[in-house]
Amino acid sequence: MIKILFVCHGNICRSTMAQSVFQYLTDQAGLSEQFYIDSVATSQEEIGNPPHYGTQQKLRQVGIPCIPHRARQMRRDEYDQFDYIIGMDSWNIRNINRILGNGDPDGKVSKLLDFTDRKGQDIADPWYTGNFDETYRDVKEGCEALLDECLLRL
């Protein structure tokens, strides 16, 4: 089983969108039993809150079920529990590495778009931009590429 942890600042916009999109992709491919997918925040600001209404609305618009989820903060011990720890932007990566405090010896930490031709690019935070369409496009592209990467491991 491949275990994936999606991470953003508050765990209500991008990481929950990525969790829902990746779950949908694995379900559609008949691979859901091969994956464990979760999402977390680097901050404490939204702990306990459901996915942002903009995320829920965008997923509903494209026919993807929104995973029932409550925001929670990442824990240091999750490094050993997951195969991939996927941040959405450079700030997330810095905070993930701060929380983990281990220097990522197994190379598990990366940005979602690192699996695409857009390696190194950030996924804009719709909390600030208000553009859930752009965020969804980038998340979908990253999730499809990540799934392709994971299929090489199955």
C-alpha positions in Angstrom: 0.0 0.0 0.0 1.2 3.5 -0.9 0.6 6.1 1.7 0.3 9.8 0.6 0.0 12.9 2.8 -1.0 16.1 1.2 0.0 19.3 3.1 -0.9 23.0 2.9 -1.1 25.8 5.3 -4.6 25.4 6.8 -5.8 22.0 5.4 -9.0 23.4 4.1 -8.3 24.4 0.5 -5.5 22.9 -1.5 -4.5 19.8 0.6 -8.2 18.7 1.0 -8.7 19.3 -2.7 -5.7 17.2 -3.6 -6.8 14.4 -1.2 -10.3 14.4 -2.8 -8.9 14.5 -6.4 -6.3 11.7 -5.7 -8.9 9.5 -4.0 -11.2 10.0 -7.0 -8.5 9.1 -9.5 -7.6 6.0 -7.6 -11.3 5.0 -7.3 -11.8 5.5 -11.0 -8.7 3.3 -11.8 -9.9 0.6 -9.4 -6.8 1.1 -7.2 -8.3 2.6 -4.0 -7.3 -0.5 -2.0 -3.7 0.2 -3.0 -3.5 3.6 -1.4 -4.0 5.4 1.9 -4.5 9.1 1.3 -4.8 11.9 4.0 -4.1 15.6 4.3 -2.9 17.9 7.0 -2.0 21.6 7.8 1.3 23.1 8.8 -0.5 25.7 10.9 -3.1 25.5 13.8 -5.3 28.2 12.4 -8.1 26.0 10.9 -7.9 22.9 13.1 -11.3 21.2 13.3 -12.7 23.1 10.3 -14.2 21.3 7.2 -12.9 21.9 3.7 -13.4 25.5 2.5 -16.7 26.1 0.7 -14.8 27.2 -2.4 -13.0 23.8 -2.5 -16.3 22.0 -1.9 -18.0 24.0 -4.6 -15.3 23.4 -7.2 -15.2 19.7 -6.5 -19.0 19.5 -6.8 -18.8 21.4 -10.1 -16.4 18.9 -11.6 -18.2 15.8 -10.2 -15.6 14.8 -7.6 -16.8 13.9 -4.1 -15.3 16.0 -1.4 -13.7 13.8 1.3 -15.3 14.4 4.7 -12.4 15.9 6.6 -11.6 18.1 9.5 -8.4 20.1 9.4 -5.6 18.9 11.6 -1.9 19.8 12.0 0.9 17.6 10.8 2.8 15.6 13.4 6.5 14.7 13.4 5.9 11.0 13.6 4.0 11.0 10.3 7.3 11.0 8.4 7.6 7.3 9.2 3.9 6.6 8.4 3.8 8.0 4.8 5.7 7.3 1.6 5.0 10.7 0.0 4.6 14.0 1.9 3.4 16.5 -0.7 3.3 20.2 -0.1 1.6 22.8 -2.3 4.2 25.6 -2.2 7.6 26.6 -1.0 6.3 28.0 2.2 4.6 24.6 2.9 7.9 22.8 2.2 9.8 25.0 4.7 7.1 24.4 7.4 6.9 20.7 6.7 10.7 20.4 7.1 10.5 22.5 10.3 7.8 20.2 11.8 9.7 17.0 10.8 13.1 18.3 11.9 14.9 15.4 10.3 16.3 16.8 7.0 14.1 14.3 5.0 16.6 11.5 4.8 14.3 9.3 2.7 13.4 12.0 0.2 9.7 11.8 0.9 9.0 15.6 0.9 8.2 17.3 -2.4 5.8 19.8 -4.0 2.8 18.4 -5.9 3.9 20.0 -9.2 7.3 18.4 -8.9 5.8 15.3 -10.5 4.9 17.3 -13.7 6.8 19.3 -16.3 6.4 22.3 -13.9 8.9 21.0 -11.3 9.5 23.6 -8.6 6.4 25.6 -9.2 3.9 26.5 -6.5 0.1 25.9 -6.5 -1.5 29.2 -5.6 -3.5 29.4 -2.4 -7.1 30.2 -3.3 -7.6 31.5 0.2 -5.7 34.5 -1.0 -6.4 34.4 -4.8 -10.0 33.4 -4.7 -9.3 31.4 -7.9 -10.4 27.8 -7.1 -10.5 27.1 -10.9 -6.8 27.7 -11.3 -6.0 25.8 -8.1 -8.1 22.8 -9.2 -6.3 22.8 -12.6 -2.9 22.6 -10.9 -4.0 20.1 -8.3 -5.5 17.8 -10.9 -2.4 18.0 -13.1 -0.2 17.2 -10.1 -2.4 14.4 -8.8 -2.5 12.7 -12.3 1.3 12.9 -12.5 1.8 11.7 -8.9 -0.5 8.7 -9.7 1.6 7.9 -12.7 4.7 8.0 -10.5 3.0 5.7 -7.9 2.0 3.2 -10.5 5.6 2.5 -11.2 5.9 1.4 -7.5 2.9 -1.0 -7.6 
